[in-house]
Amino acid sequence: MKLIPMTQAIYPDYLEQAIKDFAEDKVKANTWSKTEALARSKESFATLLPDGLATTGHYLLMIERAQEVIGYTWVYFDGLKSEEAFVYDFLLFEQHRGKGYGQEAMHAIKTFCHDLGATKLSLHVFGHNQRALHVYEKVGFVVTDYSLSVDLV
């Protein structure tokens, strides 16, 4: 399992899918309405990645196993501001899920961040994504916070 820099040829497709997925997750989490989600997601990505792949401190990577790209990850680390790295996105393509590759990839991400100089790695997972939570816990992540809500309508 290795991480390789995302290419400019892949980036537009990745960005389109990531924006869509983030919007859908925010709707599922009842954070954003369906009517506003896509626009807000686009705005979030534009703010976080103003220079695309060249945005300082942001590492957009392809997850490769046996010379095949099986997913993507996006890591942020600015060693001048913090010793903590943050995983903004982690995606294994559907056909590669349930095979232990998620755990392998997370170990590769942990190593990548350690090699950058990070002493801590954090991420966010939506409450409805129990599959991802399970993978993260298996590789040593612990829950540090809970946010709960209830609809009153």
Buried (B, 14 or more C-beta within 10 A) or exposed (E): BEBEEBEEEBBEEBBEEBBBEBBBBBBBBEEBEEEEBBEBBBEBBEEEBEEBBEEEBBBBBBBBBEEEBBBBBBBBBBEEEEEBBBBBBBBBEEEBBEEEBBBBBBEBBBEBBEEBEBEEBEBEBBEEBEEBBEBBEEBEBEEEEEEEEEEEE
